[in-house]
Amino acid sequence: MNRTQTISFTSLVGALLISQAAPLKAETLTYREVEGGVVTAHVLSLRLDGPGTIVELATTRPNGSVRQTFRTAVDLTTLEWTFSDPARRMELAAAVQGEAIVLTGSFQGKKVARKFAAAGAPWNQLFQVGLGFFALSSRKSFQFRSIGTQGPGELKIGKFSVTRKAAESIDLAGMKIAAVHLRVSLSGLLSIFWHGDYWYRQSDGIFLRYRGKNRPGGPIAVSELVMEKADER
């Protein structure tokens, strides 16, 4: 679904952007991803939590399940994140604590304890939700950071760049939907090693589709929204 399996986002001139964006609502979004011959299901559950949002992401794949939770600020910057992948013996938790993003947990039986500066490009651990406000804005580009869970960026915080492409209409489940097309890549010279394309619904910033490689040398993966259910509580 994204390179970190992950993906919060920038302050983006804060209140101005938030006033222009459609408000998030409590709902469950289900995505089907096809990567070569492997089919993966991603279920995103969002619920409002004070000024921010709590997001739960359950990923079901042939070799096991991955569960993640995210707590965001009102602008969708990540404040807290947990990651559980029993098949890889990876259990992580990260949170903003003062001037640092503190990462703890275990991987392959070894203790994980790292700190990253909280200042600088904002922390966006879930691209699918965290880029929604940017998709609805008029900005052309920006940068953010995310903690990697696989590949060369594993257990490191990397910088990513987002570039707005031309708006387009995409076909989803037989329906034409007006969408915002964003390209996300590693920043700087590292951009030659990875990029992914993301589409968001033009009306409300909901993530619709991803296309890119989840790992170097791997097949193209395509993830699409297949079910959307509002929480009426």
Residue pairs with C-beta under 8 A, 6 or more apart in sequence:
1 31
1 33
1 40
1 42
1 59
1 128
1 210
1 214
1 221
1 223
2 126
2 127
2 128
2 184
2 196
2 210
2 214
3 148
3 151
3 153
3 194
3 196
3 212
3 214
4 125
4 146
4 147
4 148
4 149
4 150
4 153
5 59
5 66
5 68
5 149
5 150
5 214
6 68
6 83
6 125
6 126
6 127
6 146
6 147
6 148
6 149
7 124
7 125
7 126
7 127
7 128
7 129
7 130
7 131
7 146
8 70
8 72
8 73
8 75
8 76
8 77
8 78
8 79
8 122
8 123
8 124
8 125
8 126
8 130
8 144
9 75
9 76
9 77
9 122
9 124
9 130
9 131
9 133
9 134
9 144
10 75
10 77
10 121
10 122
10 124
10 134
10 142
10 144
11 75
11 77
11 122
12 75
12 133
12 134
12 137
12 139
12 142
14 75
17 75
17 133
17 136
17 137
18 74
18 75
18 133
20 136
20 137
21 132
21 133
21 136
21 137
21 205
22 136
22 203
22 204
22 205
24 46
24 48
24 53
24 129
24 132
25 46
25 48
25 230
25 231
26 46
26 47
26 48
26 230
26 231
26 233
27 45
27 46
27 228
27 229
27 230
27 231
28 43
28 44
28 45
28 46
28 227
28 228
28 229
28 231
29 43
29 44
29 45
29 46
29 206
29 207
29 225
29 227
29 228
29 229
30 41
30 42
30 43
30 44
30 225
30 226
30 227
30 228
30 229
31 41
31 42
31 43
31 44
31 223
31 224
31 225
31 226
32 39
32 40
32 41
32 223
32 224
32 226
33 39
33 40
33 41
33 42
33 210
33 221
33 222
33 223
33 224
34 40
34 221
34 222
34 223
35 214
35 218
35 219
35 220
35 221
35 222
36 218
36 219
38 61
38 62
39 62
40 59
40 60
40 61
40 223
41 59
41 60
41 61
42 57
42 58
42 59
42 223
43 57
43 58
43 59
43 60
44 55
44 56
44 57
44 128
44 129
45 55
45 56
45 57
45 58
46 53
46 54
46 55
46 129
47 53
47 54
47 231
48 54
49 71
51 73
51 74
52 71
52 72
52 73
52 74
52 79
53 70
53 71
53 72
53 76
53 129
54 69
54 70
54 71
54 72
55 69
55 70
55 71
55 72
55 126
55 129
56 67
56 68
56 69
56 70
57 66
57 67
57 68
57 69
57 70
57 126
58 65
58 66
58 67
59 65
59 66
59 67
59 68
63 87
64 85
64 86
64 87
65 86
66 83
66 84
66 85
67 82
67 83
67 84
68 81
68 82
68 83
68 84
68 126
69 80
69 81
69 82
70 78
70 80
70 81
70 125
70 126
70 129
71 78
71 79
71 80
71 81
72 78
72 79
72 129
72 130
73 79
75 133
76 124
76 129
76 130
76 132
76 133
77 122
77 123
77 124
77 130
78 96
78 123
78 124
78 125
78 126
78 130
79 95
79 96
80 93
80 94
80 95
80 96
81 92
81 93
81 94
81 95
81 125
81 147
82 92
82 93
82 94
83 90
83 91
83 92
83 93
83 105
83 149
84 90
84 91
84 92
85 91
85 149
88 107
88 108
89 106
89 107
89 108
89 109
90 105
90 106
90 107
90 108
90 149
91 105
91 106
91 107
92 103
92 104
92 105
92 107
92 112
92 147
92 149
93 103
93 104
93 105
94 101
94 102
94 103
94 104
94 125
94 147
95 101
95 102
96 102
96 118
96 123
98 118
99 117
99 118
99 119
100 115
100 116
100 117
100 118
101 115
101 116
101 117
101 118
101 123
101 147
101 157
102 114
102 115
103 112
103 113
103 114
103 115
103 116
103 147
103 155
104 112
104 113
104 114
105 111
105 112
106 112
107 155
112 155
114 155
116 145
116 147
116 157
120 145
121 143
121 144
121 145
121 159
122 144
122 145
123 144
123 145
123 146
123 157
124 130
124 131
124 144
124 145
124 146
124 160
125 146
125 147
127 146
127 184
127 198
128 198
128 207
128 210
129 207
130 144
131 162
131 182
131 184
131 198
131 200
131 207
132 200
132 204
132 205
132 206
132 207
133 205
134 142
134 162
134 182
135 180
135 182
135 200
135 205
136 180
136 200
136 204
136 205
139 164
140 163
140 164
141 161
141 162
141 163
141 164
142 161
142 162
143 159
143 160
143 161
143 162
143 187
144 159
144 160
144 162
145 157
145 158
145 159
145 160
146 157
146 158
146 160
147 155
147 156
147 157
147 158
148 154
148 155
148 156
148 157
148 158
149 155
150 215
151 215
151 216
152 193
158 186
158 187
158 190
159 186
159 187
159 188
160 184
160 185
160 186
160 187
161 184
161 185
161 186
161 187
161 191
162 182
162 183
162 184
163 182
163 183
163 185
164 180
164 181
164 182
165 181
165 182
165 183
165 197
166 181
167 178
167 179
167 180
167 181
167 202
168 179
168 181
168 199
169 176
169 177
169 178
169 179
170 176
170 177
170 179
170 199
170 208
170 209
171 177
172 208
172 209
172 224
172 225
173 226
177 201
177 202
177 208
178 201
178 202
178 203
179 199
179 200
179 201
179 202
179 208
179 209
180 199
180 200
180 201
180 202
180 205
181 197
181 198
181 199
182 197
182 198
182 199
182 200
183 195
183 196
183 197
183 198
184 195
184 196
184 197
184 198
185 191
185 194
185 195
185 196
186 193
186 194
186 195
193 216
194 212
194 213
194 216
195 212
196 210
196 211
196 212
196 213
197 210
197 211
197 212
198 207
198 209
198 210
199 207
199 208
199 209
199 210
200 206
200 207
200 208
201 207
201 208
206 225
206 228
207 225
208 224
208 225
209 222
209 223
209 224
209 225
210 221
210 222
210 223
210 224
211 220
211 221
211 222
211 223
212 220
212 221
213 219
213 220
213 221
214 221
